[in-house]
Amino acid sequence: MKGNISILFVLFAAILWGTTGTAQTFAPENANPVVIGAVRLAVGGLALLLFVLIQKKLTFRNWPIRVTIVAAISMAAYQPLFFQAVSMTGVAVGTMVAIGSAPILAGILEWLMKRSIPKKQWWMATTMAIIGVLLLFVNTNQGEVNLSPLGISMALGAGLSFALYTLVSKQLLEQQAPEAVVAVVFTGSAILLTPILFFYDLSWLLQPTGIGIALHLGLFATAIAYLFFVHGLTGVTASTAVTLSLAEPLTAAVLGVFLVGEHLPFLSWIGIALLFIGLGFLSYAPKEKGSMKKKHAS
C-alpha cells in the first residue's frame, strides 16, 4: 500500500503544479513570469518554514550540507531557466524540451549516482508519456517558435535541475523528515532568488488578483504540492517520481480547455490519451522485489 499511496502523492503534487499555467493567465499584465516564479518560491518557502517550526519538526542535526545546497540551487535554477527558455523558444518548444527531458535525465542521473538502472516498466511508461507530451504540444498555437540553441540548452538545464532536485531530495529523506527537507530546501531556494525581486516591477502584488495568484502559487502549487511530492519520494524511485510528474502538463492542458477555453487539435488529444496510459501503466507496475522482501521480513 505504501507504494500506491506514494504514487498518488506524487500525482497529486503534479496536478497542483499543473494549475500554475492557468493561474498565471489571470495574473495582472505587469506580472513578469520570472518574478512570479521568485514570488512563488518566497511564499511557499516561508509557509513551509512556518509549518515545520510550528510542528517542531525542524532539526539542525545530521544535515548533509553539500546535498542540501545542491537541492536548493537546483530548485532555484529551475525557475529562471524554464521561463527564459520559454521566452527564447516559445511555449511549446520550451515546455516540451524541459518537461520531456526531465524523466530521461533523472534515469541517467540515477544510474550515474546509484548505479541503479530503471526497470523495463519505467522505460515503456516513460517513452509513452514523453511521446504523449510531444503530441500534446505539437501543432498548438502557443506563441512564436524559435529553435534557439541557447533557449533549448536552457530548457534542458531546467529539466536537469528538476531531475537533480528530485534525486538529491531522495538522499536528504534518508536522514531528515519530509517536511523538514522541503522547508529547508525551499527556504534556501527563495533566498537565492530574492535578488530578482529588486530588478522588476512588483506593483502587481498590491492588486487583489495579484495577491490571490501569489498565494495560490505559493501555498497550493508550491508548499502543499511539494509536501506531497517529498512524501511520495519516500516510496518510489527518483526516476519514477519525475515520470509521474508528467501529469503536470496533462493537468495544464485539461484546465486550459475547460477553464481558459483553449482549443486542442486532434493530435494533442492523442497525446493526452498516451499520457494517461503511460502514467497509469507506471502507477500499476509490479512492486519491486526488495519491497516484497521487506514486507515478508516484517
NORRA-V523219 format. One record per pair of residues at least 6 apart in sequence whose ideal C-beta (glycine too) atoms are under 7 Angstrom apart, sorted by the first residue. I is the first residue (numbers start at 1). J is the second residue. D is the distance in Angstrom with one decimal. If there is no record, write none. Layout:
I|J|D / I|J|D
This chain:
2|235|4.8 / 3|235|5.2 / 3|236|6.7 / 3|287|5.9 / 3|291|6.5 / 5|235|6.8 / 6|232|4.5 / 6|234|6.4 / 6|235|2.8 / 6|236|4.9 / 7|232|6.9 / 7|236|6.2 / 7|244|6.5 / 7|283|4.9 / 9|228|4.5 / 9|231|5.0 / 9|232|3.4 / 10|229|6.0 / 10|232|3.7 / 10|236|6.5 / 10|241|5.1 / 10|244|4.4 / 10|245|6.8 / 11|244|5.7 / 11|247|5.2 / 12|228|5.1 / 13|225|4.5 / 13|226|6.6 / 13|228|4.2 / 13|229|3.9 / 13|232|6.6 / 14|244|6.3 / 14|245|4.7 / 14|247|3.7 / 14|248|4.5 / 14|251|6.8 / 15|247|6.0 / 15|251|4.8 / 16|220|5.7 / 16|221|5.2 / 16|224|6.4 / 16|225|3.8 / 17|221|5.9 / 17|225|5.6 / 17|248|4.4 / 18|247|6.8 / 18|248|4.5 / 18|249|6.9 / 18|250|6.8 / 18|251|2.6 / 18|252|4.4 / 18|255|6.6 / 19|221|5.7 / 19|251|6.9 / 19|255|6.5 / 20|217|6.0 / 20|221|5.0 / 21|252|4.6 / 22|252|6.8 / 22|255|4.4 / 22|256|6.5 / 22|259|5.7 / 22|260|6.1 / 23|213|5.5 / 23|216|5.4 / 23|217|5.9 / 24|33|6.9 / 24|36|6.2 / 25|260|5.8 / 26|209|6.3 / 26|213|6.4 / 27|36|6.5 / 27|204|6.9 / 27|209|6.9 / 27|210|6.6 / 27|213|4.7 / 28|204|3.9 / 28|207|5.5 / 28|209|5.9 / 28|210|5.2 / 30|201|5.3 / 30|203|6.6 / 30|204|5.1 / 31|204|4.4 / 31|210|6.4 / 32|200|5.0 / 33|83|4.5 / 34|80|5.6 / 34|83|4.9 / 34|196|6.3 / 35|196|6.5 / 35|197|6.7 / 35|200|4.5 / 35|202|6.9 / 36|217|6.8 / 37|79|3.5 / 37|83|6.0 / 38|79|6.6 / 38|193|4.3 / 38|196|4.6 / 38|197|5.7 / 39|214|5.2 / 39|218|7.0 / 40|217|4.2 / 40|218|5.3 / 40|221|6.9 / 40|222|5.4 / 41|79|6.7 / 41|186|6.2 / 41|189|5.2 / 41|190|4.4 / 41|193|5.7 / 41|222|6.7 / 42|190|4.6 / 43|214|5.7 / 43|215|6.6 / 43|218|2.4 / 43|219|6.6 / 44|186|5.6 / 44|218|4.4 / 44|219|7.0 / 44|222|2.9 / 44|223|4.4 / 45|186|4.0 / 45|187|4.4 / 45|189|6.5 / 45|190|3.6 / 47|218|6.4 / 47|219|5.6 / 47|223|4.3 / 48|182|5.7 / 48|183|4.0 / 48|186|5.4 / 48|223|5.1 / 49|183|5.0 / 49|187|5.0 / 51|179|6.6 / 51|183|6.7 / 52|58|4.4 / 52|179|5.0 / 52|180|5.5 / 52|183|4.3 / 55|179|6.5 / 57|177|5.2 / 57|179|5.0 / 57|180|5.4 / 58|180|5.3 / 58|183|6.6 / 59|180|6.7 / 62|175|4.9 / 63|176|6.8 / 64|172|6.9 / 64|175|6.7 / 67|168|5.1 / 67|171|5.4 / 67|172|5.9 / 68|172|6.5 / 68|184|6.3 / 68|185|6.7 / 70|164|6.9 / 70|168|5.0 / 71|165|5.6 / 71|168|4.6 / 71|169|5.5 / 71|172|6.4 / 71|185|4.6 / 72|185|5.2 / 72|188|3.2 / 72|189|4.9 / 72|192|6.5 / 73|192|6.8 / 74|161|4.7 / 74|164|4.6 / 74|165|3.9 / 74|168|6.9 / 75|165|5.0 / 75|185|6.2 / 75|186|6.7 / 75|189|4.2 / 76|189|4.0 / 76|192|4.0 / 76|193|5.3 / 77|161|4.6 / 78|158|5.4 / 78|161|4.1 / 78|162|5.4 / 78|165|7.0 / 79|193|6.5 / 81|154|4.9 / 81|157|4.6 / 81|158|4.1 / 81|161|6.2 / 82|98|5.4 / 82|158|4.0 / 84|154|5.3 / 85|94|4.2 / 85|98|6.2 / 85|151|5.1 / 85|154|3.9 / 85|155|3.8 / 85|158|6.0 / 86|94|3.7 / 86|95|6.8 / 88|146|6.5 / 88|148|4.7 / 88|150|6.4 / 88|151|3.1 / 88|154|6.9 / 89|145|7.0 / 89|146|5.4 / 89|147|6.7 / 89|148|5.4 / 89|151|3.8 / 89|152|6.1 / 89|155|6.6 / 90|142|6.6 / 90|143|4.8 / 90|144|5.3 / 90|145|4.2 / 90|146|6.0 / 91|142|3.9 / 91|143|5.0 / 92|137|4.3 / 92|140|5.8 / 92|142|4.8 / 92|145|6.3 / 93|145|5.6 / 93|147|6.8 / 94|151|6.7 / 94|155|5.0 / 95|137|6.0 / 95|249|6.7 / 96|133|6.2 / 96|134|6.0 / 96|137|5.0 / 97|152|5.6 / 97|155|3.7 / 97|156|6.1 / 97|159|6.9 / 98|155|4.3 / 98|158|4.2 / 98|159|4.8 / 99|133|5.9 / 99|159|6.9 / 99|246|6.6 / 99|248|7.0 / 99|249|5.7 / 100|130|4.9 / 100|133|5.0 / 100|134|6.5 / 101|156|5.5 / 101|159|3.6 / 102|159|4.0 / 102|162|5.0 / 102|163|5.0 / 102|242|5.2 / 103|126|4.8 / 103|130|6.7 / 103|239|6.7 / 103|242|4.8 / 103|243|4.3 / 103|246|6.9 / 105|159|5.5 / 105|160|5.1 / 105|163|4.2 / 106|163|3.9 / 106|166|6.1 / 106|167|6.6 / 106|238|5.6 / 106|239|4.5 / 106|242|3.9 / 107|118|4.9 / 107|239|4.5 / 109|163|5.7 / 109|164|6.4 / 109|167|5.2 / 110|116|5.3 / 110|118|6.8 / 110|167|6.4 / 110|237|6.7 / 110|238|5.6 / 110|239|4.9 / 111|117|5.6 / 113|167|6.5 / 118|239|4.8 / 121|281|6.9 / 121|282|6.6 / 121|285|4.0 / 122|239|6.1 / 122|240|6.1 / 122|243|6.6 / 122|282|6.6 / 124|281|6.7 / 125|243|6.4 / 125|278|4.7 / 125|281|4.5 / 125|282|3.6 / 126|243|4.7 / 128|274|5.4 / 128|277|6.0 / 128|278|3.6 / 128|281|6.9 / 129|243|6.1 / 129|246|4.7 / 129|275|5.5 / 129|278|3.4 / 129|279|6.1 / 131|274|5.6 / 132|271|4.4 / 132|272|6.8 / 132|274|3.4 / 132|275|3.6 / 132|278|6.0 / 133|246|6.1 / 133|249|5.7 / 133|271|6.7 / 133|275|6.8 / 134|271|6.9 / 135|267|5.0 / 135|268|6.3 / 135|270|5.4 / 135|271|3.0 / 135|274|6.6 / 136|249|6.1 / 136|253|5.7 / 136|268|5.1 / 136|271|3.5 / 136|272|6.2 / 136|275|6.8 / 138|267|5.7 / 139|265|5.0 / 139|267|5.9 / 140|264|6.8 / 140|265|6.8 / 140|268|6.1 / 162|242|6.9 / 163|242|5.6 / 166|238|4.7 / 166|241|5.6 / 166|242|5.4 / 167|238|4.4 / 169|181|6.1 / 169|185|6.8 / 169|230|6.1 / 169|233|6.1 / 170|233|5.4 / 170|238|4.8 / 172|181|4.6 / 173|181|5.8 / 173|230|6.5 / 173|233|5.9 / 173|234|5.7 / 178|230|4.1 / 178|231|4.9 / 178|234|6.4 / 179|227|6.6 / 181|230|5.6 / 182|226|4.8 / 182|227|5.9 / 182|230|4.8 / 186|226|6.8 / 204|210|4.1 / 205|211|6.4 / 205|214|6.1 / 232|241|6.2 / 233|241|5.5 / 240|282|6.5 / 243|282|5.9 / 244|279|6.3 / 244|282|6.5 / 246|275|6.3 / 246|279|6.6 / 247|279|5.8 / 250|272|6.2 / 250|275|4.7 / 253|264|6.5 / 253|268|6.9 / 253|272|6.1 / 256|262|4.0 / 257|264|6.0
